[in-house]
């Protein structure tokens, strides 16, 4: 039954990332549905090189990059950058992602 919850969360995250990509006029918003490609899309939304995607797989570097990515994404959505730090807190990260996607 946990897998059903996991699928629902994955779908919601993909919808939110795709919505953020559309609202920031980032091309190829459909990449939000493809694992690993969605990390590339987040780099593009954040205004970073697609090569930053590789950094996600490097321990410790990925922590720094996640903060930078989400900080930049929040600023692109005209929200405070510190919301990016909240992406490390379970459950709160889904709320922050929803705020970034659904707010004007």
N, C-alpha and C positions, 0 to 999 in steps of 0.2 A: 504493500500500500504506500510505502514511502516514495516509490518511483512515480506514483501519480502526482504527489506533491512536488517532486522534483521537476516533472514535466511542466506542471502549471507555473512554477517559478521561472523555468527557462523561457517559456512562452511570454510571460510578463516582462522579463528582462529584455527579450528580443524586441517586443513591441515598444518598450520605452527607448531603447537605443535607436531603433528605426525612427521613432518620432523625433528624438533629439537630432538625428542626422537630417531629417526633413526640415526641421525648424532652423537649423544652422546652414541650410543649403549645401550640405555635404553630398556629393554624388555617390551613387551605388549604395543607397540606404538598405537594400535587400541583403547586404553582407551581414547585417545584424542577426540573421537567422543561421549563419554558418559558423560553427566553432572555429576558433583561431582567426578566421577572417573578421569576426566581430571585434577582435582586438586591433586589427589593422584599421577598421572603420573608426574605432575610438581614437586611434592616433590621428587620423585625418580630421575628425571632429575637433580634437584638441589643437589642431594646427601644427602637428609634429610630423616628422618624416615617417613613412611606413616602416622604415628599418627599426624603429623603436619597438615594433612588435616582437622582435627577437629578444629584446631585453626582458620581456615578461617571463621568459624561461630561465633567467639567470637569478639564482637565489640572492636575496638581499637587494640586488639592483631592482628587482621587480617591485619591491615595497616602495622604493623611491619613485619609480616610474608610475605606479598606480596613483600615488598622491599627486604627482605632476599632471598626469592625464586628467584625473577627475577635477583637480583644481582648475585646469584650463577649460574643461567642458563646462563647469559651473559658470566661469566668467563669460564664456561664449553665450550662455543662456541668460546673462545679466543677473546672475545670482552671486552671493559671496563665495569666493574661492575656497574658504575653509570648509565648505560642504564636502569637498573632496576627501578631507581627512575622515569624515564620518563614514566613508564607504568601507572602512575596516570593521565597523560594528554590525554584527549580524542583526537582521530585521530592520535596523535603522537604515542600512544601505538600500533596502528595497523602497523605503519611504523617501529617502533622498533622491533615488533614481526616478521615482514617480513624480516628485516635485519638479525635478529638472525637465522631465518629459511633458508634464501636463500643464505647467504654469505658462502664463503668457509672457 
